[in-house]
Amino acid sequence: MIGSMLIGWLIAFLAAAITNRGERMGCIGKILLGWAGAWIGQLLFGYWGPQMAGTAIVPSILGAMLLLALFWRRER
C-alpha cells in the first residue's frame, strides 16, 4: 500500500513538473492524481517502458499529464 502511494505521488510530481500545473495540489491530491493517471495512461497507452511495483511509469506519467492538462488551470 505504501509503495503504491509513493509511486502515485512520484507519477503526479513528475507530471506536474513537466506540465507546470497542479502546484497547489496537496500530497493526497497528488497521490490520487497519480493513481488515476496510471490507470488512464496504462489503459490508453499500454504497459511499456520501465516498471515499478507493477506500474508502467512512462504511460502513467502521460496519463497524469493528460488529466492535468484537461482539469487544472495554470496558476500565476
Number of C-alpha atoms within 10 A of each C-alpha: 6 7 10 16 17 15 22 27 21 17 28 33 22 16 27 21 13 11 14 15 19 22 13 9 15 10 13 12 15 25 22 17 26 31 23 18 26 26 18 20 25 21 13 13 14 14 17 13 10 11 13 10 10 10 20 20 23 19 26 32 26 22 28 30 25 16 19 21 17 9 9 12 11 11 9 3
